């Protein structure tokens, strides 16, 4: 915390943008506008988290014997991310009024960064599935027949042997992880390690040493913003490729899935670009580090809405809406399930559910692919 001497004093991170002081507040607390925005954002993220976990429970109750499907993983990650955002907004208000010294340094940084990492991991996972599908589809472009059928048959041939060997070795149903999904896990772990390293450096920088805590926080935030910007661009590119391929298939199901992919791509690039620009050119991501008495006004409130609501809440809610379909109920004496590759949802009305990272089909059956 910086000593208050009657005028606003901020560290270097808080000098990046000039956030106006609008109305007077209690000592150490946010302005009324920022308090209202933080509470509203906390409520929005809380509602999204509740819906995600509620839908996760419903999905699991439809077929408790199933392992972790792609649909379950996305709901878990979205729910956890929005829970973290909601806690961050509430704790930020409490810390401001209670003058928590730790919060303005490492503690606030960690609580701010963790939900964003989960959010990034969820959309990296989405990108990995789209990349898998595009590359597999490209290998079958010269084949005759439906591109979906070629894609499913190719995936069946390459994955059936691996899945059968895993079933023989393990009695516990554990989902297989594809090579690109392994890359997503490694990237997420690397970002988590980078965040923890930054938190340690921020804590060390509080003492008498050359390390500037605010600069460390800004470097991390800017790096993360660039990663989100690139992720939005990648989703837009692969989304365009998928939509182009799906346009060649004339069916009601394909048309529905095409619009879901297009919607996800558009929402991702617009929301991620806007939040990245706010992160790079303003202090909103490191607002916990600024002098609370010197922050307020409509300008800061609008930036908060743009960064958190548009940048995180809208994409999360859109993913939940796209994946709202429930799997079929458990049936008695059903043979080994048929699994299909999906673009947007794990399940279709005419197929059994599939694993979230593999495509296998039993009894020599193939079915249409769906985009997530």
C-alpha positions as CSV (number, residue, x, y, z in Angstrom):
1,X,0.0,0.0,0.0
2,X,1.1,3.5,-0.7
3,X,0.9,6.1,2.0
4,X,-2.0,8.5,1.6
5,X,-1.0,12.1,1.8
6,X,-4.0,13.9,0.4
7,X,-3.3,13.3,-3.2
8,X,-3.4,10.2,-5.4
9,X,-0.1,8.3,-5.5
10,X,0.2,5.2,-7.7
11,X,2.9,2.9,-8.7
12,X,4.3,2.8,-12.3
13,X,1.6,0.2,-13.3
14,X,-1.1,2.6,-12.3
15,X,0.3,5.4,-14.4
16,X,-0.4,3.6,-17.7
17,X,-3.8,5.1,-18.2
18,X,-5.4,8.1,-16.6
19,X,-8.4,6.8,-14.7
20,X,-10.5,9.7,-13.5
21,X,-11.6,10.4,-9.9
22,X,-15.3,10.9,-10.1
23,X,-17.0,11.0,-6.7
24,X,-15.8,11.0,-3.2
25,X,-15.7,7.7,-1.3
26,X,-15.0,6.3,2.1
27,X,-11.3,6.2,3.0
28,X,-9.7,3.3,1.1
29,X,-12.8,2.2,-0.7
30,X,-13.8,2.3,-4.4
31,X,-16.1,4.9,-5.8
32,X,-19.8,4.0,-5.9
33,X,-19.7,3.4,-9.6
34,X,-16.9,0.9,-9.3
35,X,-18.6,-0.8,-6.4
36,X,-21.8,-1.2,-8.4
37,X,-19.9,-2.5,-11.4
38,X,-17.9,-5.0,-9.4
39,X,-21.1,-6.3,-7.7
40,X,-22.9,-6.6,-11.0
41,X,-20.0,-8.5,-12.6
42,X,-19.8,-10.8,-9.6
43,X,-23.5,-11.6,-9.9
44,X,-23.2,-12.3,-13.7
45,X,-20.2,-14.6,-13.2
46,X,-22.0,-16.3,-10.3
47,X,-25.0,-17.0,-12.4
48,X,-22.8,-18.4,-15.2
49,X,-20.9,-20.6,-12.7
50,X,-24.2,-21.9,-11.2
51,X,-25.6,-22.7,-14.7
52,X,-22.4,-24.5,-15.7
53,X,-22.2,-26.7,-12.6
54,X,-26.0,-27.3,-12.7
55,X,-25.7,-28.4,-16.3
56,X,-22.7,-30.6,-15.5
57,X,-24.7,-32.4,-12.8
58,X,-27.6,-32.9,-15.3
59,X,-25.2,-34.3,-17.9
60,X,-23.6,-36.7,-15.4
61,X,-27.0,-37.8,-14.1
62,X,-28.1,-38.8,-17.6
63,X,-25.4,-41.4,-17.8
64,X,-23.3,-41.8,-14.5
65,X,-21.3,-44.7,-16.0
66,X,-19.7,-42.4,-18.6
67,X,-16.2,-41.0,-17.9
68,X,-15.2,-37.4,-18.5
69,X,-16.6,-36.3,-21.8
70,X,-15.7,-33.2,-23.7
71,X,-19.0,-31.6,-22.7
72,X,-18.3,-32.2,-19.0
73,X,-14.8,-30.9,-19.2
74,X,-15.9,-27.6,-20.8
75,X,-18.7,-27.1,-18.2
76,X,-16.3,-27.8,-15.4
77,X,-13.7,-25.3,-16.7
78,X,-16.2,-22.6,-17.5
79,X,-17.8,-23.0,-14.1
80,X,-14.5,-22.9,-12.2
81,X,-13.3,-19.9,-14.1
82,X,-16.4,-17.8,-13.5
83,X,-16.4,-18.9,-9.8
84,X,-12.9,-17.5,-9.6
85,X,-14.0,-14.2,-11.3
86,X,-16.9,-13.8,-8.9
87,X,-14.6,-14.3,-5.9
88,X,-12.1,-11.8,-7.3
89,X,-14.7,-9.1,-7.6
90,X,-16.1,-9.6,-4.1
91,X,-12.7,-9.9,-2.5
92,X,-11.5,-6.8,-4.4
93,X,-14.2,-4.7,-2.7
94,X,-13.6,-6.1,0.7
95,X,-9.8,-5.7,0.4
96,X,-10.2,-2.1,-0.7
97,X,-12.3,-1.1,2.3
98,X,-10.3,-3.2,4.8
99,X,-6.9,-2.0,3.4
100,X,-5.5,-5.5,2.9
101,X,-1.8,-4.9,2.2
102,X,-1.2,-8.4,0.8
103,X,-4.1,-8.0,-1.7
104,X,-2.5,-5.0,-3.4
105,X,0.5,-7.2,-4.2
106,X,0.8,-11.0,-4.6
107,X,-2.5,-12.1,-3.2
108,X,-4.6,-9.9,-5.5
109,X,-2.4,-10.9,-8.5
110,X,-2.9,-14.6,-7.9
111,X,-6.7,-14.4,-7.5
112,X,-6.9,-12.2,-10.6
113,X,-4.7,-14.5,-12.7
114,X,-6.1,-18.0,-11.9
115,X,-9.6,-17.6,-13.4
116,X,-8.1,-16.1,-16.5
117,X,-5.8,-19.1,-16.9
118,X,-8.7,-21.5,-16.7
119,X,-10.6,-19.4,-19.2
120,X,-7.7,-19.5,-21.6
121,X,-7.3,-23.3,-21.1
122,X,-10.9,-23.9,-22.0
123,X,-10.7,-22.0,-25.3
124,X,-7.2,-23.5,-26.1
125,X,-8.9,-26.9,-25.7
126,X,-11.6,-25.8,-28.1
127,X,-8.9,-24.7,-30.6
128,X,-7.1,-28.1,-30.3
129,X,-10.3,-29.9,-31.4
130,X,-10.8,-27.7,-34.3
131,X,-7.2,-28.1,-35.4
132,X,-7.5,-31.9,-35.1
133,X,-10.6,-31.8,-37.3
134,X,-9.2,-29.5,-39.9
135,X,-6.0,-31.4,-40.3
136,X,-7.8,-34.8,-40.5
137,X,-10.2,-33.4,-43.0
138,X,-7.4,-32.0,-45.1
139,X,-5.9,-35.5,-45.4
140,X,-9.2,-36.7,-46.9
141,X,-9.9,-33.9,-49.3
142,X,-9.1,-36.1,-52.4
143,X,-11.3,-39.0,-51.2
144,X,-14.7,-39.6,-52.7
145,X,-17.9,-39.4,-50.6
146,X,-18.9,-37.3,-47.7
147,X,-15.9,-35.5,-46.0
148,X,-17.6,-36.3,-42.6
149,X,-17.6,-40.0,-43.4
150,X,-14.0,-40.0,-44.5
151,X,-13.0,-38.1,-41.4
152,X,-14.8,-40.5,-39.0
153,X,-13.4,-43.6,-40.8
154,X,-9.9,-42.2,-40.7
155,X,-10.2,-41.4,-37.0
156,X,-11.7,-44.8,-36.3
157,X,-8.8,-46.6,-37.9
158,X,-6.1,-44.7,-36.1
159,X,-7.7,-44.6,-32.6
160,X,-9.4,-48.0,-32.3
161,X,-6.2,-49.9,-31.6
162,X,-5.1,-47.4,-29.0
163,X,-8.4,-47.4,-27.2
164,X,-8.7,-51.2,-27.2
165,X,-5.3,-51.6,-25.6
166,X,-6.1,-49.0,-23.0
167,X,-9.4,-50.8,-22.1
168,X,-7.4,-54.1,-21.6
169,X,-4.9,-52.4,-19.4
170,X,-7.2,-50.4,-17.2
171,X,-10.5,-51.2,-15.7
172,X,-11.1,-47.5,-14.7
173,X,-12.7,-45.4,-17.5
174,X,-10.1,-42.7,-18.1
175,X,-10.4,-40.5,-21.2
176,X,-7.5,-40.7,-23.7
177,X,-5.7,-37.5,-24.4
178,X,-4.7,-36.6,-27.9
179,X,-1.4,-35.1,-28.9
180,X,-2.8,-31.6,-29.3
181,X,-4.7,-31.8,-26.1
182,X,-1.4,-32.7,-24.4
183,X,0.1,-29.5,-25.8
184,X,-2.8,-27.6,-24.3
185,X,-2.1,-29.1,-20.9
186,X,1.6,-28.3,-21.2
187,X,0.9,-24.7,-22.3
188,X,-1.6,-24.3,-19.4
189,X,1.0,-25.6,-16.9
190,X,3.6,-23.3,-18.3
191,X,1.4,-20.3,-17.9
192,X,0.5,-21.4,-14.4
193,X,4.2,-21.7,-13.6
194,X,4.8,-18.2,-15.1
195,X,2.1,-16.8,-13.0
196,X,3.4,-18.3,-9.8
197,X,6.9,-17.0,-10.7
198,X,5.6,-13.6,-11.3
199,X,3.7,-13.7,-7.9
200,X,7.0,-14.6,-6.1
201,X,8.8,-11.8,-7.9
202,X,6.1,-9.3,-7.0
203,X,6.4,-10.4,-3.3
204,X,10.2,-10.1,-3.4
205,X,9.9,-6.7,-5.1
206,X,8.2,-5.3,-2.0
207,X,11.6,-5.2,-0.3
208,X,14.7,-3.1,-1.0
209,X,15.9,-4.6,-4.3
210,X,15.9,-3.7,-8.0
211,X,12.7,-5.6,-8.7
212,X,9.7,-3.4,-9.5
213,X,6.5,-5.4,-8.5
214,X,4.3,-3.2,-10.7
215,X,6.5,-3.8,-13.8
216,X,6.4,-7.6,-13.2
217,X,2.6,-7.5,-13.0
218,X,2.4,-5.4,-16.2
219,X,4.7,-7.7,-18.1
220,X,2.6,-10.7,-17.2
221,X,-0.7,-9.0,-18.0
222,X,0.6,-7.8,-21.4
223,X,2.0,-11.2,-22.3
224,X,-1.3,-12.8,-21.4
225,X,-3.2,-10.2,-23.4
226,X,-1.1,-11.0,-26.5
227,X,-1.8,-14.7,-26.0
228,X,-5.6,-14.1,-25.8
229,X,-5.4,-11.9,-28.9
230,X,-3.6,-14.7,-30.9
231,X,-6.0,-17.3,-29.6
232,X,-8.9,-15.2,-30.9
233,X,-7.3,-15.0,-34.3
234,X,-6.6,-18.7,-34.4
235,X,-10.2,-19.5,-33.5
236,X,-11.4,-17.2,-36.2
237,X,-9.1,-18.8,-38.8
238,X,-9.9,-22.4,-38.0
239,X,-13.5,-21.6,-37.6
240,X,-13.6,-20.2,-41.1
241,X,-12.0,-23.4,-42.4
242,X,-14.5,-25.6,-40.6
243,X,-17.4,-23.5,-41.8
244,X,-16.1,-23.7,-45.4
245,X,-15.9,-27.5,-45.2
246,X,-19.3,-27.9,-43.5
247,X,-20.9,-25.7,-46.2
248,X,-20.2,-28.5,-48.7
249,X,-22.5,-30.8,-46.8
250,X,-26.2,-30.2,-47.3
251,X,-28.2,-31.2,-44.3
252,X,-30.1,-29.6,-41.5
253,X,-27.7,-30.9,-38.9
254,X,-24.7,-29.5,-40.8
255,X,-26.3,-26.1,-41.2
256,X,-27.0,-25.9,-37.4
257,X,-23.5,-26.9,-36.5
258,X,-22.1,-24.5,-39.1
259,X,-23.8,-21.5,-37.4
260,X,-22.5,-22.6,-34.0
261,X,-19.0,-22.7,-35.2
262,X,-19.3,-19.4,-37.0
263,X,-20.8,-17.8,-33.9
264,X,-18.1,-19.1,-31.6
265,X,-15.4,-17.9,-34.0
266,X,-17.0,-14.4,-34.3
267,X,-17.6,-14.1,-30.5
268,X,-14.1,-15.2,-29.7
269,X,-12.3,-12.8,-32.0
270,X,-14.4,-9.8,-31.1
271,X,-14.3,-10.4,-27.3
272,X,-10.7,-11.5,-27.1
273,X,-9.5,-8.6,-29.2
274,X,-11.4,-6.0,-27.2
275,X,-10.3,-7.4,-23.8
276,X,-6.7,-7.6,-25.0
277,X,-6.7,-4.0,-26.1
278,X,-8.0,-2.9,-22.7
279,X,-5.4,-5.0,-21.0
280,X,-2.5,-3.6,-23.0
281,X,-3.5,0.1,-23.0
282,X,-5.1,0.5,-19.6
283,X,-4.7,-0.5,-15.9
284,X,-7.9,-2.5,-15.5
285,X,-6.2,-5.9,-15.1
286,X,-4.0,-4.5,-12.3
287,X,-6.7,-2.4,-10.7
288,X,-6.1,-4.3,-7.4
289,X,-2.6,-2.8,-7.3
290,X,-3.7,0.8,-7.8
291,X,-4.4,3.3,-5.0
292,X,-8.1,2.6,-4.4
293,X,-8.7,6.3,-3.4
294,X,-7.6,7.4,-6.8
295,X,-9.7,5.1,-8.9
296,X,-13.3,5.8,-9.9
297,X,-15.6,7.3,-12.5
298,X,-17.6,6.2,-15.5
299,X,-14.5,5.7,-17.6
300,X,-13.1,3.0,-15.3
301,X,-16.5,1.4,-15.0
302,X,-16.9,1.1,-18.8
303,X,-13.4,-0.4,-19.1
304,X,-14.2,-3.0,-16.4
305,X,-17.4,-4.0,-18.3
306,X,-15.5,-4.2,-21.6
307,X,-12.6,-6.2,-20.1
308,X,-14.5,-8.7,-17.9
309,X,-18.0,-8.9,-19.2
310,X,-17.3,-8.6,-22.9
311,X,-13.9,-10.3,-22.7
312,X,-14.9,-13.3,-20.4
313,X,-18.5,-13.5,-19.4
314,X,-20.0,-13.3,-22.9
315,X,-17.7,-16.0,-24.4
316,X,-18.4,-18.3,-21.4
317,X,-22.1,-17.9,-21.7
318,X,-22.0,-18.5,-25.4
319,X,-20.1,-21.7,-25.0
320,X,-22.7,-22.9,-22.4
321,X,-25.5,-22.0,-24.8
322,X,-23.8,-23.9,-27.7
323,X,-23.3,-27.0,-25.6
324,X,-26.7,-26.9,-23.9
325,X,-27.9,-30.2,-25.4
326,X,-28.1,-33.1,-23.0
327,X,-26.8,-36.6,-23.8
328,X,-29.3,-39.4,-24.3
329,X,-30.4,-41.3,-21.2
330,X,-28.9,-44.6,-20.2
331,X,-30.6,-47.5,-22.0
332,X,-30.8,-51.1,-20.9
333,X,-28.9,-53.8,-22.8
334,X,-27.3,-51.3,-25.1
335,X,-24.2,-52.6,-27.0
336,X,-20.9,-50.8,-26.7
337,X,-21.4,-47.2,-27.5
338,X,-20.7,-45.5,-30.8
339,X,-18.6,-42.4,-30.5
340,X,-18.3,-39.6,-33.0
341,X,-16.1,-36.6,-33.5
342,X,-17.9,-33.4,-32.5
343,X,-17.3,-29.7,-33.4
344,X,-19.5,-28.1,-30.9
345,X,-21.4,-30.6,-28.8
346,X,-20.6,-34.1,-27.5
347,X,-23.9,-35.6,-28.5
348,X,-26.3,-35.6,-31.4
349,X,-29.9,-37.0,-31.2
350,X,-29.0,-40.0,-33.3
351,X,-25.7,-41.1,-31.7
352,X,-24.4,-42.2,-28.4
353,X,-22.0,-39.9,-26.5
354,X,-18.3,-39.8,-27.3
355,X,-15.1,-39.1,-25.4
356,X,-13.9,-35.5,-25.4
357,X,-10.6,-36.2,-27.1
358,X,-11.0,-39.3,-29.2
359,X,-13.2,-40.6,-31.9
360,X,-13.9,-44.4,-31.9
361,X,-16.8,-46.3,-33.4
362,X,-18.0,-49.8,-32.6
363,X,-19.7,-52.4,-34.7
364,X,-18.4,-50.8,-38.0
365,X,-20.9,-47.9,-37.8
366,X,-20.2,-44.3,-38.8
367,X,-22.2,-41.2,-38.2
368,X,-22.1,-37.5,-39.0
369,X,-19.6,-35.3,-37.3
370,X,-20.6,-32.3,-35.2
371,X,-18.3,-29.3,-34.7
372,X,-17.2,-29.0,-31.0
